[in-house]
Amino acid sequence: MSGLLARRIALVVPLLAVILLFTFLLVRLSGSDPVGLLAGPTATTEEIALVRASLALDQPIWVQFGVYFGKVLQGDLGQSWLSNRPVLAEILDRAPATIELMFWGVLIGAGLGIPAGLRAAFRPDGSFDQVTRFLSLLGFSVPTYWLGLIMLFVFFYLLGWAPPGMGRIDLFLTPPDRITGSYLIDGLLAADWEAAGSAFSQLVLPVLCVAIISAAPIIKQTRAIALEVLASDYIRYARAQGLPHGQIRAMALRNSATPVVTFIGTEITGLVGTTSLIEYVFAWGGLGQYGLSAIIAGDFAVVQGYVLVLALFSVLVFLAVDVFVMLTEPRAGAAP
């Protein structure tokens, strides 16, 4: 197990370096030039040249990348050209909002999707199976931003049950002192019930959107995995031996756990980009909205830092999945 983990960790640095190079080249080739925006509409040619030189944009692209890569190795992701703040500081400020949204959304989505997929597999082509397959297809088909807008239109505008999608807490309330970065948890820890209640109400709709988006593929994949396990030779042999139905179901659940968790891990990494649209619709102020706004504005330093953090997050998720697989399937750790 330790050898496999060492090999996985050894791949992290070169993988992140390749991703960093690809992102650096991509944003440079996008055609966006923030120099004019930074210099101002009345800047002269000389002033624009000075701004370009101060950002090292007048150097060859390989020199620019060398300077940037050296700073990244020192923990410096650069400075936002729009806010004039360090990118790493802004990422750390906004990351808890995204983690909070994804944690609850994936937890609810998996909590609904896994049992629904398993029940559908145990009774294939039944009424429950048909309903869940339809709901899963519907979840796949609905555009993310449209789902968020519909949620606001129905539950805020028509019914008045939910607050407007304008951040993580009521605009007239002061956020609780930062402990974990989650307004809900920090409000509860500080016994600020008004702030905690407002944070909870603001959290409901975006979490529900993430839960719907994550539950759809989880239902489909869990059903497919469980059906494959139920059709395996050892399950058929167990049935032929007359084992009780509950024991056969327990065997199927145990053997379905590893591939289902592996799929959820890959789903989490892909959900980060999807969550950015939810954050944008609800003005959540998280990492996804931050990166999407930087892409639209052409803030190179933020885009590069955002992609690097997402890549590191994906590596950590896959590493956690590998550890889970090795703990539940010891044979996986014996592979060369």
Stockholm file with secondary structure:
# STOCKHOLM 1.0

chainA/1-336         MSGLLARRIALVVPLLAVILLFTFLLVRLSGSDPVGLLAGPTATTEEIALVRASLALDQPIWVQFGVYFGKVLQGDLGQSWLSNRPVLAEILDRAPATIELMFWGVLIGAGLGIPAGLRAAFRPDGSFDQVTRFLSLLGFSVPTYWLGLIMLFVFFYLLGWAPPGMGRIDLFLTPPDRITGSYLIDGLLAADWEAAGSAFSQLVLPVLCVAIISAAPIIKQTRAIALEVLASDYIRYARAQGLPHGQIRAMALRNSATPVVTFIGTEITGLVGTTSLIEYVFAWGGLGQYGLSAIIAGDFAVVQGYVLVLALFSVLVFLAVDVFVMLTEPRAGAAP
#=GR chainA/1-336 SS CHHHHHHHHHTHHHHHHHHHHHHHHHHHTTCCCTHHHHHCTTCCHHHHHHHHHHTTTTSCHHHHHHHHHHHHHTTCCCBCTTTCSBHHHHHHHHHHHHHHHHHHHHHHHHHHHHHHHHHHHHSTTSHHHHHHHHHHHHHHHSCHHHHHHHHIIIIIIISCCSCCSSSSSCTTSCCCCCSSSCHHHHHHHTTCHHHHHHHHHHHHHHHHHHHHHHHHHHHHHHHHHHHHHHTSHHHHHHHHTTCCHHHHHHHHHHHHHHHHHHHHHHHHHHHHHHHHHHHHHTTCCSHHHHHHHHHHHTCHHHHHHHHHHHHHHHHHHHHHHHHHHHHHCHHHHTCC
#=GC SS_cons         CHHHHHHHHHTHHHHHHHHHHHHHHHHHTTCCCTHHHHHCTTCCHHHHHHHHHHTTTTSCHHHHHHHHHHHHHTTCCCBCTTTCSBHHHHHHHHHHHHHHHHHHHHHHHHHHHHHHHHHHHHSTTSHHHHHHHHHHHHHHHSCHHHHHHHHIIIIIIISCCSCCSSSSSCTTSCCCCCSSSCHHHHHHHTTCHHHHHHHHHHHHHHHHHHHHHHHHHHHHHHHHHHHHHHTSHHHHHHHHTTCCHHHHHHHHHHHHHHHHHHHHHHHHHHHHHHHHHHHHHTTCCSHHHHHHHHHHHTCHHHHHHHHHHHHHHHHHHHHHHHHHHHHHCHHHHTCC
//
